[in-house]
Amino acid sequence: MSDHTSGLAQAIERVVALGGLDASAMVSTSVRLDSLTKPPGSLGRLESLAIQLAGITGDLTRTYSRRAIVVAAADHGVVRQGVSAYPADVTPQMVANFLAGGAAINVLAARVGATVSVVDAGVAGAIPAVGAGAATLIRVPIRAGTDDMTAGPAMSHDEALRAIGIGLDVVAALEHDGVELIGIGEMGIGNTTAASAITAAITGADPDAVTGRGTGLDATARAHKVAVVRRGLEVNRPAADDGLDVLAKIGGFEIAGLAGVILAGASRRVPVALDGFIAGAAALIAVALAPAARHALLASHRSAEPGHAVALAHLGLAPYLDLDLRLGEGTGAALFVHLARAAAAIYGEMATFKSAGVDGPV
């Protein structure tokens, strides 16, 4: 067994061993929430979020004061089929923008005090040199982008394992730094095509139902993109119940890295906030590999990309926000941090009827 295979197997074993959510912590949280100075359940999904966070972590005292956004970046060979309104050169250019602090994720992460780690899992072009400081660059590329999935597998199984391992290692380092909540996002021209193919393969949905306009395609270009997704599925015939096979045949290096982040987070009881469609595709891969990993996931928002709703439904996740976002980068996950911190603060800081001297319900 290779080191890469062993690392994935160990992560899956830890996820299975945890056995899902901590029921005792969830009950304790629910009891306290009902004792606070408000009608029971009156804070709606903010209360259910507090309960779920307790179930994921098994810890009733976390304030999520240390949080991180992981943005995985890579290129896709399928771009050669004309599926994006932007050229592949934009991937390294946007990575440089993240590092310089000029992207939306930099602005939103700063508002919630989250660090930004940019992971080069397989960017094809040279990343322009910029001043450091806005984000941390982790350079561990598998190679310069995947192969074109319409001509054969996007990557080998060994490369898929190595890319998952990137995510496992990133989370190990973040946990060492005391990070309590991780949001995931991505950058990669062409990755909505890969995400559409993954979503269709795992959920059984028709490619037309899960393929959107991506970077802003018109109706004709979207129809071509749907045809490309169909061709990738027909050429490769990925096994829907084998997450590694799906990933290797029609996935991307950044999607693999995010799947590793999810598996590592689930195995370490660190909540993982998903961003949009591509993060949802990574979650489909992770949950196909280890079904119990679903319990660590929080759907920050519903993307305007049609495939995202299909992926979330398959995962059994309800999004917390619906703002018609379709940018990626972890922007939705950054916005979700506000909600996670608010849920923890409600639990930890509100007065009870008894402590406030307020009469409770009769």
Steps between C-alpha positions, in 0.01 A plus 500: 500500500643837397529790744223681313264203519587448866431864588157489337416167662594632843288813454201291396551267797501798738181636346330163542629460856350832610158369408337825396369779717539510880141444613571582865650839414203575275248421776689713753510791255130467425411500870703815564356679196149433631596652838606833347288816516299440184215277388634152418626478143434867432848551352424234242791360304747696712407264782518191281842617385620526860374147559668366187832667583490337841427167335792535259755610758370336819603827667244741648750779568645583159467859384661445158742781565753338265376428150657443163398502136679248277494591129628218280609591147570290190446493126296267281586348165133509397535878455638419156144406404386861532288462816599830666456865414844564651843366395699262720751780566248644746567222752858604589406866466222461754728307735731802490198721570418291808857539624492875438172536690290628212238227465152474648610221733770724646247773574240267652748287696650813653155604625467178698864474607567184300839414359521410131716209383538463124602151392659454158392143428569518128501849349622480140654845453762690696353690793597869472718629782318730742554642845433247775276535801133482396497121471731204549604311186548125533667366186448126461397457134436149376579624147402785270129428479298188424460330163195562283227272635334477159802304375552276804551520878579842641768349725634167622372337819839564662478868412150513647628346823790746514264794445270381780808474719565871446175579677574257782834673563354851487244421769761336722699825490193717562391290797851531641450878482176473697255558215146406608304559178607455137331642193591363159507666158680467169642658189541328167379597154288211372418355839123543472521253210674247724254570781207448264642167387563386858152603610336320208711187558433469873138620520381348173364836384498585132795721399262765367346535849831556676694707247474877527649808339816493711703810423212656305436288191209578270237239414691362201825466693317336792350241264853425374617466861222249570614298198859505631385372839304221331805405293722489809255267672460277195874471439590423860191329646589576865359267766247706695565316827880535478603853595862445402404372157270796437767743617777349287295478183315834495622707796762762570801530727343783699178301542705207629683726744171633635369146539809435713425808710147369562619153597767639731257745659244226559764271648615772743157640596571831326189644329543561126293774336446430133499784252318450171472254213860383476525457877175305479654270240798446730254411777334244272841337450585507872164355604525230233832402659377528861122550542534612863701803385168665414442573869790750509364702208317831510352642179578870515276597207321385188687596183325634192657206313217244453717202587562629850141448615516144363825431687366644827181295472705183446709586806192580709624853574288815524683823411502784752515782246354550154654811345537390136877471551700320231851631548669224697826580680338412834294821504182332624695310764648828626152650535390189691763563768279781631220251558719240669641756741154641567363154579784434744453841662126443550576175677782636713400857578121529529344502845270223615154572639633410844818713487313802362211475742254476212190284521510209262210349308209371708 
